[in-house]
Structure formats: structure tokens, C-alpha cells
Amino acid sequence: MMSIPIKSVAASVSPSSTNIHDRFRNARRRDSISDIRQPKILHPLENEGLRLLILENISQDAVAAFRAQGYHVDHHTKAFSEAELVEKIGSYHAIGIRSKTKITERVLKAASKLLVIGCFCIGTNQVDLAAAARAGIPVFNSPFSNSRSVAELVVSELIALSRQLFERSYELRTGVWNKQSKGCWEIRGKTLGIVGYGHIGAQLSVLAEAFGMRVLFHDVVNIMPLGSARQVDSLATLLAESDFVTLHVPELPETINMISKQQLAQMKKGSYLINNARGKVVDIPALVESLQSKHLAGAAIDVFPSEPGANGDPFDDQLNSWASVLRALPNVILTPHIGGSTEEAQKMIGDEVAQALSRYLGYGSTLGAVNFPEVDLRAIPAEQRNQIRVCHVHKNQPGVLKQVNDALSLYNVEKQYSDSKGEVAYLMADISEVSFAELPNLKARISSTDANIITRFLA
């Protein structure tokens, strides 16, 4: 039989709709399915279905992911007031919010079933973290996912301010042709001062240097700079040397009004201030004075001390007493807290926080919690039967482990891990050779200790 040589043929292939990231993600998913044993899916032993309250127009992908796991999800596009939360939160086991919904101690006292809180954003100052921890409720956020979006917004504001783009665009929209170069600058060769060199500040540093900017930064800890950026010894030094100052700090007692009359006076005449961090870190009336006196040439503000609760609500003097004056100032860019509002960022935030909530509800893992001991156990293999996972949140006091281990001594403890943070401690243990008929008594024994906060059994 004669063999026939087969010729290779080159052919052009039309680009697919998937990108390289999708292909790598799909490859990893295939590898994980074929090469790794699947974990056993755990469920609370209580018969009641888990109910989730999702507010502030959080990603529909996250909502769909929750529903796919069998959770009952109530989704709302707006923020809830404290009174609304107190009225409704008692029937929910988990809540997802962004920055406008405030979860206070009063809300937490009304949340009789609440197990976990998800902040679908970077900040967590909208939650009383200490009160949540005391109630046995871990809080998760997304510290990295919108960093690029915020950094890119700052870059756009650098250029828009230095070229007075908003003024020229507004004038032309009102029928006025006003072509001019006075007071308009390139950002190349200018100095950018970054206050807070975290994930956003570091990315912004790299982008700014790509535009030919000199980068200084100030942070409360010593950090290795990226590129040619240089850390300065004080905020005053940064303010005095920078043409643009951009803020990327959390809201803490020590950062409230960190930029006020004294700090604004230390800035270079004709410089610009950008705030995409938190609304209370800038003294807005002092900023207004600095802009009116022409000491600053412009500002970009994306966050405010008080913000409307929903799209369409007014941003006026009833909300902030200086709002109308700020709105009337030239070369001031005002945006409605959109730093992380891109399709990419919201999808990544939705995925990250939804996974964290699902891991805690389904497996007890608190890795990534901002107010809670970080505890995790390797998954129970799917083929393993008669294993129960004990998740015990308790006060951090002596003698608790002895009481719990005495209760578990009749069973084989496959693995166990505990940790504490402040007033709260968290223990996870997998036990085997236990019948379901024994579980009510076992749970009652652990829950009846004086240190108990929340005890859950997963199987």
C-alpha cells in the first residue's frame, strides 16, 4: 500500500471574540477540572434557605452567581437608608453593598440572621467593622479590582485640568468659540505628588512616568518605589514640590481633613488638587477659598462628604452647604464617585466579593476578611462521607478551645485551625464518624458556652 504524503496548508483564521485572557482562563478551568479532585459542596444543616440582599446596582454577574448556587437573592439598584435596613435586614443571611449604604451598629442589632457582609468596592468605612466583628460577622471587600480604573481616571483628570478641557467643551456647547493657550500646559515634565502609594498610587505612578512626569509620593510606611518614583519624608515636602497632588488614602480619624487651609497654602501657586479617595479627606470650604483666590489653578473631585443615595437625586446645598459655590467654580471637574465605575472593574469586583461570600457561606473560609481572623481549611473531598465542618465564632478568652475540644472528643477530628483578632476568635474543625442524629446535641453543647457568638455546622 503506497503512502500518500500530506501537505500542510497555511490558512488565515478570522479573529475570535475571545481574547488571550479568556483563553488562559478557560485553559486553567479545564486543567482544574481534570487534574484536581473536586471538593465536596457543603450546606448549612439548618433547613432554612440562605437569603441575600444585594444593593446599589452591584454586578449582575455576581447576582447570577449567587442564584446559580441556590441562594435566594433580592437585588435593588439603590442604596438603603438606615431605617430601611433596620426594617428589612432581619430576614437576610448576607448583604452586598457599595459605598452609599451604611451598616451601623443599630442595623447590625436588627440583623438577627446576618452571617456575612460584602463590600463590592475598596473601602469599608461605611460598615461599623468593630460592631460587625463582635456580632460574629466577617466583612469582605475588593481591595485591588478597581485600581486600574481609578488610576486611569486620574490620568484623564491630569490632562483635562492642565488643558482646561471642561471649560472649553462647556463654552462650545453653549455656542461660544474660545480657542486659547494661556494657562494650558502639557503634563510632560511636570511633577505629580501621590499621597498614599498603595495599589492605585503605584499603578498611577507607572502611568504618569510613561507620560514623562516626575513622580513623588508620601506614605505612612516606607515602600519600594516603582520606576523612578521617589518617596519624600513629609506631606509638606510633597505639597511644596508638586504641580499636581492626587489623594489615595482611606478614611480614618487621622486622614479626615488632611488637606485643609494649611496644607492648601503649602501647595505651589497654580497647582492642581485631585481627590478620588474619600470625601472627608479634603476640607471643601478651604478648597473653595483656595480656588477662588487663584492659588490653585483647578481641582478634580470624585468623592464628597455627603453623596446622593441614588442616580437622579440632587447634589445641592441641602446635601452639602457649599455645593452650589463649588459647582460654579471654573476648571473644577466634579464627578459622581465614578472612580471604579467601569465595566471591567465592576465585573472583577463582583466576581471577587461574590466568591469570598460564597466561600464563607459554603465552606467557612474567612481569608480576606478585613475585620476578622483569617481562617481556612482545605476542602473536604467530594467522596468523603460522614464529615461535618464546625465553624465556631467566639469571644477571644481563655478556656474556649478546651470546652470545644471536650465536646468534640467523642469524634475523630480530621483537621482543625483557629485564630483570633482583637476581641473575636474563630475556630474551624472537620470531624468524622458522626451521625446526623447526634448533631443537634453537639451543636447545642458548643453554642451554650459563655464565649459563643455564632456556631454553624456545614455538611
N, C-alpha and C positions, 0 to 999 in steps of 0.2 A: 504494500500500500504506500503510495507516494505521499509524502508530507508536503503540504502547501504552505509556504511562508505567509505569515500575516503581517501586513504593513501597518505601521502606526499612522494614524491620521490626526493631524492637528485641526482642531475646531475651536472657533470662538464661542464662548458661553456668555449669555447675557447676564449682567449683574443681578443677583438675587436681592430680595428685600431685606435679608438678614445681614447684619454687619459682623465684623470679626469678634466683637464681644459676645454676640448671640451664639456664634459657633463654638467659642470656648466654653460658654455657659452650658450649652447643650452637650458638649463632649464630657464635661465634668459630671453632668447629671447622668449620662449613660454609664460612665465609669462607676459612679457611686451605686447605681442600681445593680450592676453586675458583680462588683468586687466586694462590696461591704454588706455584712448581714443587716437586715432591716430591723430597726428597733421595734419593740412591742409598743403599740399605741395604748396609752393609759387613759383612764377615765375616772372622774370622781366617783366614789362609791355611793354618794348620795344620788337619789334618783332625779332630783330636780335638774333640768337642762340649764346650761350656763347662758346668761343673758348679757349682752354687751351694748353699751350706749356709746355711739360714735358721733362726735360733734365737729362743727367748724369745717365742713366740706373736706374731710380727710379723704385721701385717695380711694377711689372706687376699687382699685386692685386690692387694697387692704380689706375693704368690706367684703369683697368676693372671697378672699382667702379665709376670712373668719366663717362665712356662711358655708364654704366648702367643707369645713371641719365640723359642721353640725351645730355651730353656735347660733342662737337667736340674736340678730343684730338690728337695733333701731338706729337709723342714720339720719342726722339732721345737718343742714348746711350752715346753720348759725350757731353762735355761742349761746350758752345758757347763763342766766343770772344766778346769783347765789340762791335766791328764793325758788327759782325753777328747779335747781339741783336738789335742794332740800326736799322739795315735794316729790321728785321722781326717782332719785338715785337709790332709794331703799330697795328697789326690785332688781337691781343690776349687780352682777359679779365683777364686771370690768368696765372701765370707761376710757375712751380715747379722746384727747383734746389737742388743740394747738395752743396759741399764746393768749387768747382772749378769755377763755373760760377759767375762772378762779376756783380752785378747790381749797376751801378754807377748813379750819378745824370744825366749824359749825356744819359744813357739808359732810365732813368725814364722820361726825357723830350720827348723822342721819343715814349713813351708808352701812346699814346693818349686814348686808351680804357682800360688800365690796371686797375683792381679793387683790386687785392689781390696777394700777393707773399707767396709761401710756401717753406720754407727751410726744406728739408727732411733730417735733421741732427740736432745736438745740436746747433752748432754755427750759428751766424747771422752776423758775421763781414764782410762777403762777400757782404752784402747789405748796401747801404747808408741809414740807418734807418731814420735819420732825414729828408732827402730829400723825402723818401717814405711817411713819415707821412705828410709832407707839401703838398704832392700831393694827400692826402686822401687815401693812400694805406696801409692797415694793413699788417704786416708781421707775419707769424706764423712759429713755429719750433716744434721740438720734444725734449724737454729737458731731458726726462727720458728714452726713449725706448731703447737706446743702451748702457745704463750704465753698465749693467751686462757684455755685450760683451767686453767692454773696460777693465773692471776690471779683467776679466779672461785672457785677453791678457797680462796685466801687470804681473799677477801671472806666466804665462808661461815664460815671459822675465826674471823675477827674477831667476827662476831655470836655464834657458838656459844660462844666463850670469854667474851665480855662478859656473856652471859646464862646461863652455866653450863648450857648445854643438854644436854651429855653426862651431867652429874651427875643432872639432873632426870629425863632419859629412863631412865638406868640404875636409879634408885631406883624409878620407877614400874613398870619391867619386873620388879623383884623384889618388887612388891606394896606399896611404901611411897609414900604420898601426902605430898609435901613442897613445898607451894606457898610460895615466899618471894621477896622482892625485895632482901634485903640482899646487897650485893656484886654486884648485877646492874645493868648500865648500858646506855644507848644508845650507839652509836658516833658519832652526830651530835655535832659539836663537839669530838671527841677528836682527838689528833694521831697520825698514822701516820708512822713513820720507815722509809723504804725504803733498804736497803743494797744498792746495785747497781741503777742506773737504766737497764737495758737494755730489751729488748723486753718482758719480763714486768713489770719495775718500772714502765715508762712506762704500760703498759695499766692496771696496778693503780692507779697514780696517778689516772688519769681516773675509774675506777670508784669509788675512795674519795671523791673530791671530790663525785661525784654523791650520795653518802650524807651529805654535809655535813661531811666530815672535813677537817682541816688536814693538808697533806702536806709532809713534809720528806724530802730524800734526800741520800745521800752516795755519791759515786763517785770513782774514782781519776782521772777526766778531767772537764773542765768540759763540761757538757751543757746544752743549752737545755731548760728545763722545759716540760712541758705544763700548760695551765691555770694555776692559781695556786700550783703546787708550788714549793718553794724549796730550792736546793742549799745545804747547810751545809759549813763548812770542815773539819770533822773528824768521825770516828766518835764521839768522846766527846761532842761537842755534840749529835749526833743522839740518842744514848742518853739523855742527860740531859733532853731536851725531849719525848720521845715516850711516849705511852701504850701504843702497840703498836709493836714492832720486827719487821720481816719481812726475811728474808735472800734475796737473789737474785744470788749470786756463783758463779763457777766454783771448782772445787777446784784450787788452786795452792799452792806452798810457802808463800806469804805469806798465804793465806786459811785454812790449817789451824789450827783452834782460835782463829780470830779473835774468837770470842765465848767468853771463858773467865772465870775468877773476877774479874779486874779489871774487865772490861767489864760483867759482870752487876751488879757493885756500883755502876757508874756509871748503871745504869738506874733510872728512877723507882720508888719503892716502890709496889707494886700494879699494875705494868705487866705486859705480856704479851710473850712471845717466840714468833715463828713461823719455822720453818725448812723451806722447800720447795726448798732449793738442793742442797747436797751434805752427806752425813752427817758428814764430818770437819771442817766449819767451826765446829761447836759442841762445846765440851768438855762432854760429857753429865754426868759426875760433878759438875762445878761447877754445872751447871744444876740437877741434883737437889738439891744443897745449898741453892741459892737458892730453890727451890720449897718445900723442907721448912722453911726459916726464915721463910716467908711474905713474903720480899722481893718475889718475883714472884707475881702472882695466878694465873698459868696459862701454859700453853705448848701449841703445836701442832707436832708433829714428824712429817714425812712421809718423811724420809731418815735413814739410820743408818750408822755407820762400817762395820759388817758386816751384811749382809742375807741372809736365806734364799735358797737357789738356786731354789726352786720353790714354788708355792702348796701349802699344807698342811704345809710344813716348819716346825719350831718356831722361835719367836722367844723365846729363853730365855737363861739366864746362860752357857751354853756358847758361844753366839754372841757375846754382849756381856755382860760380867760384871755390869753394872748393870741388866740388862733387867727383872728381877722387881721391883726397887725402883721403877724408872720406871713400870712398869705399874700399880703400886699407888697412885700419887700422884693426888690429886683435881684436877679441872679441867685435866687434861692429855689432849690429843687425840693419839692415835697412829694413824697410817695407813700402809699398806704400800706407800709410794712410788707413789702414785696421782695425783700432780700432773698428769701429762699423759694419764691413763688415761680419756679419753672417746672415744666412737665417732668424733666429728668430728676430734679431734686425731690419733688413730691412723690414720685414713684419709688425712689430709693428709700425715702423716709418711711413711706407706707410699708414697704417690704421689711425694713429693718425693725421697726417698732412692732409690727404685727407678728413677726417671728418671735420677738422677745416675749410678748404677751402670751403667745401660744405655747412657748417653751415653759413658761411659768405655770400656766393653767393646766397643761397636759403632762409636764414632766417635773415640775417643781424647781426648775433652774432659775437662779437669780443672777446669773452672770450679766454684768452690765447695768445692774440696778444702781441708782445714784444715791439712795438713802438707806441701803440695806446690806447686810452681809452677803458677799458673793459666794454662793454655794452651788455645787453641781455634782451629779453622779453620772457615771457612764450609763448608757441606756440599757434597759433590760432586754435581752434578745427576744425576738418575737416567739421563738419556740419554747421559751422558758415559761412554765406554768406554775401556778400556786405561789407567785411572788407578789408582795404588796409593797408599795412605796409609802413610807411615812414622811410627811412634811410638817414639821413642828416649829412654829414661831413662838418664841417665849421671851420673857424678860431675862436680861443678862444678869443672873445672880447665881451664887454658889448652890451646888446640890442638884441642879436640874438634870444633868447627864446621868447621875446615879439613879434618880427617880425614873427616867425614861428607860435606861438600860435594865433596871429591875423589872419594868413592865414587859420589856422585850426578851427577857432571859429565857422564856419558855420556847423561844423560836430561834431558828438559825439566822443570824444577821449576816447577810451576804456582803454588804458594804455599808459604810456609814461615814458621814462627814458633817462637821459643824463649824460655825464661825460666828463671831459677834462683831457688832459695830455700835458703839455707844451703849444705849440702854437696851438694845434689842439683839437677840441671838437667834440663829436659825439652824436646825438640825434636819438632815435628810438621812433616811436609812431604808434599805431594801431588806425585807425579811421573807423567808420562805417556810414551807411546811406549815402553813396556817390556813385553817378553814374559814370560809366566809361567815360561818355561824359564830365564830369567836371574835370577829372584828368589832361589833358594837361595844362589847365589854372592854376590849383593848383600847379602843378609841376613847371611851368614857374614862378609863383609868388615866390615860395621858392628859386628856383635856381637863381633868379635875384638879390637877396640880395648881398651886397658887401662882406659879410663874406662867401658866398657859396664856397665850394670846390667840393664836389660831392653830388648829390641828386639822390636817387634811390627810385622807388615805386615797391613794391612786392605785388602780388595778387594771 
